[in-house]
Amino acid sequence: MERESFNSRIGFLLVSAGCAIGIGNVWRFPYICGEYGGGLFVLIYLLFLLIMGVPVLTMELSVGRASKKSAYKAFKMLEPAGSKWHIHGMTSIIGNYLLMMFYTVVSGWMLDYFFKFVRGDFQPGMTTEQTGAVFGSVLADPVEMVFWMLLEVIVCFIILRAGVQGGLEKITKIMMAALLVLITALGINSIFLPGGMEGLRFLLVPSLDGVHQHGWWTVISAAMNQAFFTLSVGMGSMEIFGSYIDKTHSLPGESVRIAALDTVVALMAGFIIFPACFAYGLKPDAGPSLLFITLPNVFMDMTAGVLWGALFFLFMTFASFSTVLAVCENIISFCMDTFNWSRNKAALINGALIGILSIPCALGFNVWEKLTIIGNRGVLDTEDFLVSNLILPIGSLIFLLFCVTRYGWGFDKYFEEVNAGDGMKLPKWTKPYLQYILPIMLLVIIVQGLIQ
């Protein structure tokens, strides 16, 4: 079967960035940034994004481009004879399924809220208790939770059945263009709110307030974690897009461009949320309640608040759904490579499978709300813990060791692949850093995640 490919370089960049851009950018980044000091946190975050996130991203893309296979077959093809690196290929695909088992539910909330604003469920003058009650009613209704999740899954696999160029790339280009227009309009609206510039200064001007409150190590480790997780590396979600591209352009340059798009969206989300919250005397460090309780309440106090609220959750829908599309493409590609299924068969079977596997998460807030699994966590938190604290960081460490040690693919082969093509090159002097320092940084993230 001939390997599919992207129709254009911009398609590859937008789809790859769409995989990275998700709820972590537009929800977690603002409230983590708000909690740990604003501008100084942003600077530390950008540093770690460059020295930690981007190198691991080049490794996933290199493995994909060199093999032209999904992660499991890629490791089998590139690993030394008799080694077992391909086991991680299977673990990574399990991580993709686990991620979709809760991510489709949360993405469904975004679409649900968009329609709630359009229908007029939110009205000017609503109190925080009233907006909170709306979210509570969503979580308490198993039919509503399952409906929006299944709608996302069905639309996703209908798109992916059309192929890489005709489905994934075509729709992601449209969606990402709309996302950038929406986020720009929302950001401009927030900046010009009375008092909004104060929020912008908080985001962009470094301050030691977060350090004084939490200490240097806490701020640095929080920035390190956010920089690492924002690119969605470690479980082959990015590797698959490397398998769809040629050697025209070098991978360090492509990785920096993907990280830059990802960062622009995260910062623009801050442009929306910080000025809006500061304008209304709030601080965006409220975690989950920020998105579904605090912000709807803020929008209802604005002129044309229903419009801005609807546009915000449409933007959130695009941001989260781009990740759903990208990760499910990895799942489909794995089944096509491993079982020799047609794209149509892989899409139908996995659409049904993910729809069924996601139901426990949707029911974990109502019918099964008393069910706890790992560490007294509910269904969603358990699935999130397995992906975020285990599969992503450990998977990234495995990709790293595979690419830079003689026991795996090896640094020389990785170095040749990553630098093939025009553009930015990875310097040879980075070898000691990649072999000795970066693994220690990833181990710190793994240990922190398990302790927390």
JOURTA-V279886 format. One record per helix or strand. SS is the DSSP state (H for helix, E for strand). FROM is the first residue (numbers start at 1). TO is the last residue. If there is no record, write none. Layout:
# JOURTA-V279886
ss:SS from:FROM to:TO
ss:SS from:FROM to:TO
This chain:
# JOURTA-V279886
ss:H from:9 to:20
ss:H from:23 to:35
ss:H from:39 to:67
ss:H from:71 to:78
ss:H from:86 to:119
ss:H from:128 to:140
ss:H from:142 to:161
ss:H from:164 to:191
ss:H from:196 to:204
ss:H from:209 to:214
ss:H from:216 to:229
ss:H from:239 to:242
ss:E from:249 to:249
ss:H from:251 to:279
ss:H from:288 to:301
ss:H from:305 to:339
ss:H from:343 to:357
ss:H from:359 to:363
ss:H from:374 to:376
ss:H from:379 to:404
ss:H from:411 to:418
ss:E from:422 to:422
ss:H from:428 to:451
